Amino acid sequence: MPSRTAELEIFKTEIDLRLYAASQGYEINRKKSYGTSTVMVNGADIVVIGKNAANGHFIYWQVDAGEGGIANDAESIIDFVQQRKGGSLGEVRKELRPWVNGSLSYRHQQPSFAPLKPTTKDLMKVQAEYEASTPVTSHAYLEQERGIPAAVLADTRFVDRIRTDWRGNAIFPHINTEGVCGLEKKNTAFTSFSSGGTKGLWCSRTREGDTALVIAETAIDALSHYALKKFENARYISTGGALSPAQHDLIKRAMEKMADGSQIVLALDHDEGGDKLADRLTAIFGEMEGGGRVLEEDRPSSPGDDWNDALRASVSNSGLVSDPSPNP
């Protein structure tokens, strides 16, 4: 018989929290689940479940669409039971013991889940914050201060790629091979990146027949470029600024997915930072073999400008932009 402390550790590490949640009526949202996390829903209760790489515990973040975006710190199956069923720690032990001593007769009836890849509490928090944000097709800051037309925000290529949080920030999710990994946040005099997140790529929707890949430094620059150039058969990605090592392979993969003869367009800032990023992207382009793809640069005409500067200049007399001063 394990000690009380050891028994709690067994509950946290050996009971797949997803299986227990399923036994309590939670259902998996497969479209929003990744190799490192599983989103499960029971009515209005939404949780993101993962496995903590630091200690092997199954943990969860509870999604809350209201103020704050998330309703708890990363917690274990012990907290999951107590918060939903109440009771003392002794009653929790009675609830969970059948899950580890083989006496649970209906366990074989629970759904099967692929093993979770261990991750960090911080990355799971990012995914929970993402689930708490809301897709938008209009946004006052983007339209009024950044001059991005409402029709661009509502374009089907950007569906669910522009979101908002409980503070009203514009949210641009970064994605890597494991799913959502970071949130780029923008608002009046405010720029931030989710704490604990990592940079992947912000991406538009892909379509059959796309013949161009446009790479911008920020999601707002990408939207601005589309507003000005109307590349109808293009997919857009942004790096969120200078490249991190992890973004190298993501960009190369995005380039390689383009069909033979496609354009790779570097829609970067007209400044020294844009020059350095162009050199990095050109080198990545050179690593590809074959394909007949064409690399092009498309910079704003005025030195120092990015593509949002160019867009704002083009509409400065239309009344769409409430603050003509530069934005970060």
N, C-alpha and C positions, 0 to 999 in steps of 0.2 A: 504494500500500500504506500503510494508516494506521500511525501509530506504535503501539507496544505499549500505551501509555496510552490513546490514542484508540480502539484496538480494544476494549479492555475497556469503555469507555464505550458503544460501539456495541452490544456484547453486552447491557449492562444496560438500554439504552433501546429497542433495536429488536427484540429477541427477546421475544415475549410469553411470559412465564414459564408461563402456563397451558398454552400449546401444548406447550412443552417438557415440562412435568410430565405432560401427557396421553400424550406419546410414551414416557414411562417407566412407564406403567401407572396413573397417577392418574386418578380419575374425579371429576367435578364433583358436588357435593351442591347441587342447584338450590334446594331448599327453604331452605337456609341461606345462599344467596348473594344479594348485593345489587348495586346499581349501582356501588358503590365497592369491593366486595371479592368474591372468589370462594373458596368453601371446596372444597378438593379432598382426596380420600382415597385412600390406597393401603395397604390392610390396616390396621395400627394407626397409620400415619403420617398425620396430619391437618395441613394447612397452610392458612393464610388468605393469599391473594395479592391484592395491590393495586398501584396505581401512585402513587408518591410525588410529591405536588404540588410539592415543593421542588426536585426535580432530574429528574423524568421517568423515574426508574428503576422497573422492575418489582421489587417487593420482597415478602417473605413473612415471616410469623410462624409458627413451628411450635408447634402445640398440644400440650400435655403435661398429661394429667389428673392427674399426680402433684404432688409438692411444687413450688410456684411457678406452676403453671398454664400457663406457656409455656416453651419450651426454648431460645429464642434471641432475640437482638435482631433488629430488622428487617434482613434481609439480601437480597442480590441473587442473580441466577442463578449467579454465580460460586460463591458459598457453597453454593447448592443442589446444584450438580454435585459439588463437592469433598466435601461431607458425605455424599453418597450413593454416590459412585463412587471417592472418594479420588483420589490422583494429584497431580501437581505442577500449577502454574499453566500450564505449557506444555501439559500433557495436556488441561487444561480448554479451552485455546484450540483445540486440534485437535478437541475434541468439539463446540464451538459454532460454528466457522467455517462449516460447511455450512449453518447456519441463516441466515447473512447474505450468503453469496456465491452463492446460487441453486443449489447443487449437491445440495441435499437432495431426493432423488427422492420421498420419501413425505410431504413436508410437506402436500401438498394433501389427504391422507387424514385429517389431524387435524381434530377437531371445530371448529366455528366458535364464536367467543365475541363477545358484544357488547362494544364498547369500554368500558374501565373509566373511570369518572369519577375524576380525580385526588383523592387524599385525603391525610391526614397519617399519619405513622408511629404517632402516639399513638392515633388513632382505630382503626387496624388492630389495635393492641395490645388495645384494649378488646374488639374483636370476637373476637380470639383467646382472651382471658380468658373471654369468654362461652361460647365453644365448649368450653373446658376445664371449665366448671361443669356441674353435674348437676341435672336437674329433680328436685324432691322433692314428696312428698305428706304428709310429716311433718317436723317440725323441733323439736328439744328447746327451743331458745331461744324460738321463737315460741309454742309450746304452754305451756311451764312458766313462763316469765317474762312473756310478753305475754298469756297467757290465751286465745289463739286456738284454738278447738276443732280437733281433727284433722280432723273432717268438713269444716270450711271449707277447710283447706289441700288436701284431697283432692277438693274440688268440681270438676267438669269445667270450670266457667267459669274456673278458675285454673290449668288444666293448662299446664305449662311456663312459667308466669309467676312461679313461686317456685323458686329454684334454690339450690344451695349450692356453695361453693368448697372448695379443699383445706384451708383453715383451719377449715371448719365454719361460716363466716358465712352468714347468710341473704342471698341475692342477688336483687334486684329489677331486671330489665333495663328500661332506658328506650329507647324506640323513637321515631324520627322518620321522615320520608318515605324516608330511605335505608336504614333498618333499625336494628339495635342501635347506639346511640350513647353509652350510659353505663350504669354499674352502680351502683345504690344498695346499700350494704352495711350490715348490721346484725348486732350480736351483743351479748353482755353488756358494758355500759359502753363500747360501740364503735359509732360511726356514721361512715361514710365514703362518698365518691363516687369512682369510678374516676379516677385521674390521667390527664389528657389527654382524658377523655370530656366530653360535653356533655349538658345536660339535655334530654330529650325528654318523653315521657309514659310512665309505667308503665300498662299496660292489661290488663284482663281479656280473656277471649275474648268475641267478639261472637256473638250468636245471632239467628236469624230470629225476629221477634216481640218483640224487646226493646222495652220501652215507657218505660224510664227510663235516664238517664245520670247516674251519681253521681260527683261530683268531690270528691276528698279531697286533703289536703295531703301525705300519705305513703301508701305502699302498705300499711303496717301499719294506718293509720287506715281505709283502704278495707276491708281484711279485717275489722277490728273492727266497722265499720258493718254489713257484711253479716252478721256473726255475731249482732248485736243485732237488726237490722231484717228480715232474711230477705227482701230484695227479690228475688223469684225471676225477674223479667223485667227485670233491670237489668244494664247493663254498667258497669264501674268504671274510672276513671282516677285517677291521682294526679300532682301536679305536682312533688313533691320539694321543697316549700317555696315561697318566693316565685317569681313568674313571671320567666323570662328572656324577652328579646324574641322568641327563636325559638319559644317555646311558644305565643305568641299565636295564630298561624295553625293550629297543631296542635289547640288547644282549639276554635277556631272550626270547623274541619273536623269534629271529633268531634261537636260540637253539630249541625252541619248534616246529619250522617248519620242522625240520629234521625228517625223517622217523624213525620208530622203528629200533633199531640196528645200527644206524648211529654213526660215530665217531665225537666227539667234540675235536678238536686238538688245544692245546694252543701253538702256534708257537711264543713264546715270547723271549725277550732278555735274555742272560745268565748273568744277573746281579741282583742287589738288587731291582731295579725298576721292572724287570720282575718277581721276586719272589712275590712282593707285588701285582702286577696285577694278577698273577696266583691265589693268595689267594682270591682276589675279584671275579674272574671268577669262581673259584671252588665253592664259596658260591652261586653264581647265579645258577650254574648247580644243586646244591643241593636243590634249591627251586622248581624245576620241579617235577612233579608227574608222575611216570610211563614212558613208552616209550622205556625202554631198551637201551637208548643211552649210549655210553661208552666215558668217559672223559680220554684224554691222554695228556701228555706233550711232546713236541718236541722242545728242545732247541739246539742252536749251541754248538758244542763240546768245543770250547775254551771259558774260563771265560772272561766276558766283551764284548763278541761279540753279535751283532744282526745278523739277517739272511742276510742282505746285506753285512756285513763283511765276512760272510761265503761264499757268492757267489763270492765276489771280490777276496777272497783268492784262490778260485777254478779256477779262470781264470786269475790270476795275470801274468802268463807266456804266455798267449795267445795273448797279445797285445790289448785286448778289453778294458782294463781300462787304461785311460790316466793319472790318478792321483791316486796312490795307497794309499794316505793318508786318514785317516778316514773322513767320512762325518757325519754331524749331522743328 
